[in-house]
Amino acid sequence: MHRPANQTEQQVRNRAAESVDAYLELDANGTVTVYSGKVELGTGVATALMQIVAGELGVPLGQVRIVMGDTALTPDQGTTAGSKTIQIAGPTLRRAAAEARRSLLERAAERLELPVDDLRIEEGMVRSSSEPALAVPIGDLAGVPFGGVVPREVPALPAPSGTVVGTSVPRVDLLAKLTGGEAFVHDIRLEGMLHGRVIRPWVRTMDGIGAVIGEIDDSEVRRMPGVVAVVRNGCFLGVVAEREEQAIRAAGSLRVAWDGRTELIPPNAYRDRMRTLPAEETVITRGGEVDPALAKAERTLVATYTFPYQAHASLGPSCAVADVRDDHATIYTSTQGVYGLRKALAPLLGLDEERIRLVFREGAGCYGHNGADDVTADAALLSQAVGRPVRLQWSRQDEFAWEPKSPAMVIEMTAGLDGAGGITAWDHTVWTPTHTARPNGQPGNLLAGQQVDPPMPAAAIRFGGGDRNAPTTYTFPAERVTMHWLTEAPLRPSAMRSLGGLNNTTANEIFLDEIAATTGVDPVALRLRYLDDPRAIEVVRVAAERAGWGEPVAGASGLRVGRGFAYARYETEYTYVATVAEVEVDPATGAVRVRRVVVAHDCGKIINPDGVSNQVEGNVIQGISRALRERVDWDGHEVTTLTWETYPILTFPEVPEIEVVLIDRPEEPPLGAGEPAICTVTAAIGNAIFDATGVRLRDVPFTPERVRAALGWS
């Protein structure tokens, strides 16, 4: 049973981002505590960050512990997103650890009366190189802060000092998860804790729930066993009870009429109308002038690709535990950004930011902006209303209805070809809402913030994410990306794994395959023709060789089999990925089964090979699911995909053979692995379906109905 520290009991730490002490602490037992503003989302970054510190300080990994995402204890390192933790936070921690090592060597030199240059730290001991018997445990050097500033640059340590980096070690977060320990925010229990549920229509519009409360009859609910309170603030409505099943029963029994329901554009109509809706246009150009090149082209190809709304579909619904009192609050949350959420909660709760402590605890996976922030606000408002801790977990239906979604996109591709089939112009045009609506200090971006009376000020739309990986890293003579940022959308959009990276890469890579088929060129050879980056060329060649590209693909009788290729460099400047997918297509049913996937992956210096492989495999599995099945539907008023039956995802028996080839580059900076590989999966599958059947699918997901239609079956 937790007894959380309140604001007056908090440990006071130096959290200034430039201070070594903001990131590291050493105790008399020799334990090094890492304080990270970045958090563990199931990607293994906690282990990798600990490895970085252990390697730089010269201590065993068992002497390192980590605290993540606590506004009372950790520095503000922004949102954990965009595959940037290892890429950005990792080097910061390495530099902080290097400065801490320098400080410890100076302390040891004074104690041992030896020159600093004669000392080294190995296995948690500072030892003399000339007289190995002279040594002191680093714990004996603790007691005062490091006091230094994180340097901008530090030299790399020679091997074998850094051998823990680059080694596969067991993840530190798995034991509790595998043994039923307190692993997730869902597991937290506080003294005197109550349980809550909120009541809303099953929809999340751009401006809230798209409805207002008309009439409420709570007379029956207030008499139900265990019910502590019915809470209403404007159109924010919830119940609090002693037990969770009592709160669920009470929420289901509360009779409420919703008025003024927003009319939603149906999914197919919305897709068809996206190119005519109000939008703001931006243009990105690379290389020469596209329009003159198209005008001179011997041949012009045009294709349009569409993508649906998709849900994060976290296996466990969002949950938070809040203890809000008159003058302070302690809130456990699985948010990706504790500081940005705290800033958004402060005006909603009427408390100063410094009186709110947010403590990160893992959720059941997020891969983007799911319901974690919103459920935190829900729990906080209910706790504030009753003056006791409240645990609030959304239902599965709540999660599918209320989380922000990965938005629908329409992408039109145009290419100009010369007489020899060479690409002279490349034009990529996108229609999409924004892909980012995180709170980040904006209470109007919280669902509860849009419902309370008076509602929090509406946050301005910040266009972003939908252009990710729209530009390519191919050396086309002329390339242009035109973004039409839609200002209207039926469902609230926000970030999902890779944001627009998956969709834009899918359009680019399937369109490039279409050009290869039209001109009679091998798809891999065509890509290599337009790549000049040696690292890009290597991942393409490695993936093709490992997958047996060019060799015949065998399949069972009656099935059509094929192999497809796709390449991307994440955000056009980070991790390199090339993917080959093998599929079987049943022409009678239209069912597609992905049976093998090969991924070549170059994310620079690898901290934990097993961790990177796990991330690539997760990208592949989720990418297959999004490619073949996932689609959010709604009617005139509400989301209708509210269960696993209506929003099916890939199942364990359907996971294919996955082969990951890691290209380690110890001399290069480490890059992220949490998102890049998903960008190439849908395109590789789409291209494999074409290889198997000769028909081109341009509408995601590639469902059996769409395959049958493309094959000419009704």
Secondary structure, 3 states (H helix, E strand, C coil): CECCCCHHHCCCCCCCCCEHHHCEEECCCCCEEEEECCCCCCCCHHHHHHHHHHHHHCCCHHHEEEEECECCCCCCCCCCCCCCHHHHHHHHHHHHHHHHHHHHHHHHHHHHCCCHHHEEEECCEEEECCCCCCEEEHHHHCCCCCCCECCCCCCCCCCCCCCCCCCCCCCCCHHHHHHCCCCCHHHCCECCCEEEEECCCCCCECCECCCEEEEEECHHHHCCCCEEEEEEECCEEEEEECCHHHHHHHHHHCEEEEECCCCCCCHHHHHHHHHHCCEEEEEEEEECCHHHHHHHCCEEEEEEEEECCECCCCCCCCEEEEEECCCCEEEEECCCCHHHHHHHHHHHHCCCHHHEEEEECCCCCCCECCCHHHHHHHHHHHHHHHCCCEEEECCHHHHHHHCCEECCEEEEEEEEECCCCCEEEEEEEEEECCCCCCCCCCHHHCHHHHHCCCCCCCCCCCCCCCCCCCCCCCCCCEEEEEEEEECCCCCCECCECCCCHHHHHHHHHHHHHHHHHHHCCCHHHHHHHCCCCHHHHHHHHHHHHHHCCCCCCCCCCCCEEEEEEEEEEHHHCCCEEEEEEEEEECCCCCCEEEEEEEEEEECCCCCCHHHHHHHHHHHHHHHHHHHHCCCCCECCCCECCCCCCCCCCCCHHHCCEEEEEECCCCCCCCCCCCCCCHHHHHHHHHHHHHHHHCCCCCECCCCHHHHHHHCCCC
